[in-house]
Amino acid sequence: MNVNQIKFFLLFSTVILGFNVTGLWAKTKMPEVLAETNLPMACQKPLIEFAERMIGPKRHRILQNKTSHSPIFEAFVLLTYNDQESHVSFTAVPTEKGCEVSYRESFEINTPCIDAREALLKRWKVLGKLSDTTMVLRYDFPRRKSELPADENDRATAYLTQTRRGASCLVTKKQQHIQTVSPEKEGN
């Protein structure tokens, strides 16, 4: 992946961080998938809004991991960028206070992790290393401070692992507790 491809990928990856650009993007298939579930509206609304911001106009396929014995909703998304695909997992868990929504995205990029960090995760704080080949970062420096969750545990985290003897990088981004919606606000 050359520098221009990385910059292009970065542009579309910023949607993951929840920038409020929902109106600019095409609809995802998430509402169709959710229509076939018993998931409460307190979970459906934030899940749809976040999926629309993250997926945008990109081609994608959604596979719901159906289970009849659990209230947890899980969906696997194969997200197609111009030059590669990524795996995204959305999870929604109904709670007494509303819903917990989270995502996890993984993709490999054909550049060393140090270059991937500089191109894709420049504004992310390095928290440390899990091993000689894996570093952990957290999104602490958004362009707009209002987008930063007050609780550090609710901020997006990324893991960069060197692959192919350092020639490539496996990137995994995740964020938990994206939005909790109380049942009283369900109709809003």
Short mmCIF file of the C-alpha atoms (twelve columns), coordinates in Angstrom:
data_MODEL
# 
_entry.id   MODEL 
# 
loop_
_atom_site.group_PDB 
_atom_site.id 
_atom_site.type_symbol 
_atom_site.label_atom_id 
_atom_site.label_alt_id 
_atom_site.label_comp_id 
_atom_site.label_asym_id 
_atom_site.label_seq_id 
_atom_site.Cartn_x 
_atom_site.Cartn_y 
_atom_site.Cartn_z 
_atom_site.pdbx_PDB_model_num 
ATOM 1   C CA . MET A 1   0.000   0.000   0.000  1 
ATOM 2   C CA . ASN A 2   1.562   3.310   -1.007 1 
ATOM 3   C CA . VAL A 3   1.259   6.597   0.904  1 
ATOM 4   C CA . ASN A 4   -1.679  7.854   -1.196 1 
ATOM 5   C CA . GLN A 5   -3.572  4.601   -0.622 1 
ATOM 6   C CA . ILE A 6   -2.887  4.866   3.103  1 
ATOM 7   C CA . LYS A 7   -4.153  8.467   3.152  1 
ATOM 8   C CA . PHE A 8   -7.276  7.409   1.233  1 
ATOM 9   C CA . PHE A 9   -7.829  4.548   3.676  1 
ATOM 10  C CA . LEU A 10  -7.318  6.974   6.584  1 
ATOM 11  C CA . LEU A 11  -9.964  9.303   5.215  1 
ATOM 12  C CA . PHE A 12  -12.570 6.557   5.260  1 
ATOM 13  C CA . SER A 13  -11.313 5.062   8.521  1 
ATOM 14  C CA . THR A 14  -12.039 8.279   10.405 1 
ATOM 15  C CA . VAL A 15  -15.716 7.444   10.121 1 
ATOM 16  C CA . ILE A 16  -15.039 4.664   12.594 1 
ATOM 17  C CA . LEU A 17  -14.360 7.217   15.278 1 
ATOM 18  C CA . GLY A 18  -17.935 8.408   15.132 1 
ATOM 19  C CA . PHE A 19  -17.667 11.731  13.376 1 
ATOM 20  C CA . ASN A 20  -21.174 12.995  12.808 1 
ATOM 21  C CA . VAL A 21  -21.422 12.650  9.031  1 
ATOM 22  C CA . THR A 22  -24.401 10.316  8.881  1 
ATOM 23  C CA . GLY A 23  -26.242 12.452  6.337  1 
ATOM 24  C CA . LEU A 24  -23.433 12.136  3.805  1 
ATOM 25  C CA . TRP A 25  -23.510 8.367   3.602  1 
ATOM 26  C CA . ALA A 26  -25.721 5.866   1.884  1 
ATOM 27  C CA . LYS A 27  -27.864 3.538   3.968  1 
ATOM 28  C CA . THR A 28  -26.388 0.274   5.177  1 
ATOM 29  C CA . LYS A 29  -28.070 -3.093  5.261  1 
ATOM 30  C CA . MET A 30  -28.132 -3.018  9.073  1 
ATOM 31  C CA . PRO A 31  -31.820 -1.963  9.330  1 
ATOM 32  C CA . GLU A 32  -32.810 -4.941  7.157  1 
ATOM 33  C CA . VAL A 33  -30.849 -7.311  9.388  1 
ATOM 34  C CA . LEU A 34  -32.264 -5.791  12.576 1 
ATOM 35  C CA . ALA A 35  -35.834 -5.994  11.269 1 
ATOM 36  C CA . GLU A 36  -35.589 -9.775  11.629 1 
ATOM 37  C CA . THR A 37  -34.575 -9.614  15.308 1 
ATOM 38  C CA . ASN A 38  -36.229 -9.018  18.668 1 
ATOM 39  C CA . LEU A 39  -33.597 -6.440  19.577 1 
ATOM 40  C CA . PRO A 40  -35.129 -3.505  21.503 1 
ATOM 41  C CA . MET A 41  -35.245 -0.116  19.783 1 
ATOM 42  C CA . ALA A 42  -32.874 1.164   22.488 1 
ATOM 43  C CA . CYS A 43  -30.267 -1.042  20.798 1 
ATOM 44  C CA . GLN A 44  -31.375 -0.767  17.174 1 
ATOM 45  C CA . LYS A 45  -31.196 3.024   16.923 1 
ATOM 46  C CA . PRO A 46  -27.554 3.507   18.059 1 
ATOM 47  C CA . LEU A 47  -26.489 0.390   16.159 1 
ATOM 48  C CA . ILE A 48  -27.999 1.669   12.895 1 
ATOM 49  C CA . GLU A 49  -26.604 5.188   13.368 1 
ATOM 50  C CA . PHE A 50  -23.117 3.927   14.114 1 
ATOM 51  C CA . ALA A 51  -23.158 1.382   11.258 1 
ATOM 52  C CA . GLU A 52  -24.228 4.110   8.818  1 
ATOM 53  C CA . ARG A 53  -21.393 6.407   9.926  1 
ATOM 54  C CA . MET A 54  -18.801 3.641   9.843  1 
ATOM 55  C CA . ILE A 55  -19.794 1.760   6.687  1 
ATOM 56  C CA . GLY A 56  -20.931 4.739   4.644  1 
ATOM 57  C CA . PRO A 57  -21.139 4.136   0.892  1 
ATOM 58  C CA . LYS A 58  -18.681 1.244   0.927  1 
ATOM 59  C CA . ARG A 59  -19.776 -2.148  -0.361 1 
ATOM 60  C CA . HIS A 60  -20.491 -4.529  2.458  1 
ATOM 61  C CA . ARG A 61  -22.166 -7.774  3.412  1 
ATOM 62  C CA . ILE A 62  -23.683 -8.419  6.820  1 
ATOM 63  C CA . LEU A 63  -24.104 -11.797 8.423  1 
ATOM 64  C CA . GLN A 64  -26.030 -11.921 11.676 1 
ATOM 65  C CA . ASN A 65  -24.805 -14.499 14.174 1 
ATOM 66  C CA . LYS A 66  -28.257 -15.729 15.187 1 
ATOM 67  C CA . THR A 67  -28.864 -17.329 18.542 1 
ATOM 68  C CA . SER A 68  -32.164 -18.063 20.233 1 
ATOM 69  C CA . HIS A 69  -30.780 -18.484 23.745 1 
ATOM 70  C CA . SER A 70  -29.113 -15.095 24.174 1 
ATOM 71  C CA . PRO A 71  -30.310 -11.476 24.023 1 
ATOM 72  C CA . ILE A 72  -26.944 -10.409 22.578 1 
ATOM 73  C CA . PHE A 73  -26.948 -9.263  18.954 1 
ATOM 74  C CA . GLU A 74  -23.813 -9.938  16.918 1 
ATOM 75  C CA . ALA A 75  -23.226 -9.187  13.266 1 
ATOM 76  C CA . PHE A 76  -20.180 -9.785  11.092 1 
ATOM 77  C CA . VAL A 77  -19.605 -7.263  8.301  1 
ATOM 78  C CA . LEU A 78  -17.294 -7.786  5.374  1 
ATOM 79  C CA . LEU A 79  -16.409 -4.200  4.465  1 
ATOM 80  C CA . THR A 80  -14.866 -3.502  1.053  1 
ATOM 81  C CA . TYR A 81  -12.501 -0.583  0.608  1 
ATOM 82  C CA . ASN A 82  -11.013 0.309   -2.800 1 
ATOM 83  C CA . ASP A 83  -7.988  -1.937  -2.387 1 
ATOM 84  C CA . GLN A 84  -8.851  -4.437  0.343  1 
ATOM 85  C CA . GLU A 85  -11.465 -5.789  2.713  1 
ATOM 86  C CA . SER A 86  -11.802 -5.590  6.463  1 
ATOM 87  C CA . HIS A 87  -13.709 -7.626  9.021  1 
ATOM 88  C CA . VAL A 88  -16.032 -5.715  11.324 1 
ATOM 89  C CA . SER A 89  -18.001 -7.130  14.212 1 
ATOM 90  C CA . PHE A 90  -20.905 -5.195  15.752 1 
ATOM 91  C CA . THR A 91  -22.338 -6.211  19.118 1 
ATOM 92  C CA . ALA A 92  -25.371 -4.883  20.992 1 
ATOM 93  C CA . VAL A 93  -26.352 -6.003  24.475 1 
ATOM 94  C CA . PRO A 94  -29.658 -4.886  26.017 1 
ATOM 95  C CA . THR A 95  -29.212 -3.661  29.602 1 
ATOM 96  C CA . GLU A 96  -31.513 -2.347  32.302 1 
ATOM 97  C CA . LYS A 97  -30.398 1.188   31.433 1 
ATOM 98  C CA . GLY A 98  -30.666 0.825   27.639 1 
ATOM 99  C CA . CYS A 99  -28.039 -0.799  25.450 1 
ATOM 100 C CA . GLU A 100 -24.303 -1.313  25.129 1 
ATOM 101 C CA . VAL A 101 -23.038 -1.133  21.544 1 
ATOM 102 C CA . SER A 102 -19.502 -2.000  20.452 1 
ATOM 103 C CA . TYR A 103 -17.505 -2.706  17.303 1 
ATOM 104 C CA . ARG A 104 -14.220 -4.333  16.335 1 
ATOM 105 C CA . GLU A 105 -12.533 -3.974  12.927 1 
ATOM 106 C CA . SER A 106 -9.487  -5.887  11.676 1 
ATOM 107 C CA . PHE A 107 -7.500  -5.541  8.476  1 
ATOM 108 C CA . GLU A 108 -3.984  -6.114  7.238  1 
ATOM 109 C CA . ILE A 109 -2.030  -3.444  5.438  1 
ATOM 110 C CA . ASN A 110 1.068   -4.025  3.368  1 
ATOM 111 C CA . THR A 111 3.317   -1.642  5.213  1 
ATOM 112 C CA . PRO A 112 5.306   -1.920  8.463  1 
ATOM 113 C CA . CYS A 113 3.337   -1.059  11.616 1 
ATOM 114 C CA . ILE A 114 5.403   2.054   12.313 1 
ATOM 115 C CA . ASP A 115 4.359   3.451   8.904  1 
ATOM 116 C CA . ALA A 116 0.758   2.325   9.416  1 
ATOM 117 C CA . ARG A 117 0.657   4.122   12.751 1 
ATOM 118 C CA . GLU A 118 2.006   7.320   11.219 1 
ATOM 119 C CA . ALA A 119 -0.474  7.218   8.325  1 
ATOM 120 C CA . LEU A 120 -3.609  5.856   9.996  1 
ATOM 121 C CA . LEU A 121 -3.310  6.453   13.726 1 
ATOM 122 C CA . LYS A 122 -1.199  9.579   14.058 1 
ATOM 123 C CA . ARG A 123 -3.536  11.178  16.611 1 
ATOM 124 C CA . TRP A 124 -3.611  8.062   18.797 1 
ATOM 125 C CA . LYS A 125 -1.644  7.807   22.056 1 
ATOM 126 C CA . VAL A 126 0.718   4.843   22.419 1 
ATOM 127 C CA . LEU A 127 -0.211  3.017   25.627 1 
ATOM 128 C CA . GLY A 128 2.517   0.404   25.417 1 
ATOM 129 C CA . LYS A 129 3.462   -2.936  23.935 1 
ATOM 130 C CA . LEU A 130 1.958   -6.357  24.472 1 
ATOM 131 C CA . SER A 131 5.009   -8.000  22.886 1 
ATOM 132 C CA . ASP A 132 7.945   -7.191  20.633 1 
ATOM 133 C CA . THR A 133 5.581   -7.172  17.646 1 
ATOM 134 C CA . THR A 134 2.330   -5.687  19.058 1 
ATOM 135 C CA . MET A 135 1.684   -2.140  20.248 1 
ATOM 136 C CA . VAL A 136 -1.478  -0.740  21.862 1 
ATOM 137 C CA . LEU A 137 -2.872  2.720   21.113 1 
ATOM 138 C CA . ARG A 138 -5.863  4.723   22.336 1 
ATOM 139 C CA . TYR A 139 -7.736  7.528   20.590 1 
ATOM 140 C CA . ASP A 140 -7.159  10.432  22.984 1 
ATOM 141 C CA . PHE A 141 -6.729  13.372  20.607 1 
ATOM 142 C CA . PRO A 142 -9.774  13.917  18.365 1 
ATOM 143 C CA . ARG A 143 -10.049 17.062  16.296 1 
ATOM 144 C CA . ARG A 144 -13.142 17.980  18.328 1 
ATOM 145 C CA . LYS A 145 -12.869 17.365  22.091 1 
ATOM 146 C CA . SER A 146 -16.663 16.873  22.277 1 
ATOM 147 C CA . GLU A 147 -16.170 13.535  20.458 1 
ATOM 148 C CA . LEU A 148 -13.938 12.167  23.211 1 
ATOM 149 C CA . PRO A 149 -15.656 9.953   25.812 1 
ATOM 150 C CA . ALA A 150 -14.895 11.206  29.317 1 
ATOM 151 C CA . ASP A 151 -14.181 7.691   30.574 1 
ATOM 152 C CA . GLU A 152 -10.842 6.489   29.177 1 
ATOM 153 C CA . ASN A 153 -12.195 2.922   29.062 1 
ATOM 154 C CA . ASP A 154 -14.840 4.023   26.531 1 
ATOM 155 C CA . ARG A 155 -12.316 5.405   24.022 1 
ATOM 156 C CA . ALA A 156 -11.363 3.578   20.846 1 
ATOM 157 C CA . THR A 157 -8.339  1.295   21.135 1 
ATOM 158 C CA . ALA A 158 -6.103  -0.077  18.392 1 
ATOM 159 C CA . TYR A 159 -3.678  -2.982  18.316 1 
ATOM 160 C CA . LEU A 160 -0.940  -3.079  15.678 1 
ATOM 161 C CA . THR A 161 0.849   -6.382  15.140 1 
ATOM 162 C CA . GLN A 162 3.727   -6.878  12.723 1 
ATOM 163 C CA . THR A 163 3.094   -9.666  10.235 1 
ATOM 164 C CA . ARG A 164 5.052   -11.146 7.338  1 
ATOM 165 C CA . ARG A 165 8.320   -10.564 9.161  1 
ATOM 166 C CA . GLY A 166 7.602   -6.856  9.638  1 
ATOM 167 C CA . ALA A 167 6.597   -6.135  6.034  1 
ATOM 168 C CA . SER A 168 2.876   -5.871  6.888  1 
ATOM 169 C CA . CYS A 169 0.727   -4.860  9.815  1 
ATOM 170 C CA . LEU A 170 -2.445  -6.373  11.254 1 
ATOM 171 C CA . VAL A 171 -4.582  -3.526  12.605 1 
ATOM 172 C CA . THR A 172 -7.461  -4.153  14.995 1 
ATOM 173 C CA . LYS A 173 -9.587  -1.244  16.199 1 
ATOM 174 C CA . LYS A 174 -12.265 -1.573  18.830 1 
ATOM 175 C CA . GLN A 175 -14.570 0.569   20.852 1 
ATOM 176 C CA . GLN A 176 -16.932 -0.521  23.593 1 
ATOM 177 C CA . HIS A 177 -19.779 1.390   25.152 1 
ATOM 178 C CA . ILE A 178 -20.295 3.494   22.028 1 
ATOM 179 C CA . GLN A 179 -23.642 4.716   23.242 1 
ATOM 180 C CA . THR A 180 -26.004 3.863   26.031 1 
ATOM 181 C CA . VAL A 181 -29.602 4.858   25.403 1 
ATOM 182 C CA . SER A 182 -32.050 4.848   28.266 1 
ATOM 183 C CA . PRO A 183 -35.524 3.407   27.564 1 
ATOM 184 C CA . GLU A 184 -37.081 6.859   28.158 1 
ATOM 185 C CA . LYS A 185 -35.098 8.241   25.205 1 
ATOM 186 C CA . GLU A 186 -35.995 5.334   22.931 1 
ATOM 187 C CA . GLY A 187 -38.562 7.317   20.953 1 
ATOM 188 C CA . ASN A 188 -36.226 10.268  20.266 1 
# 
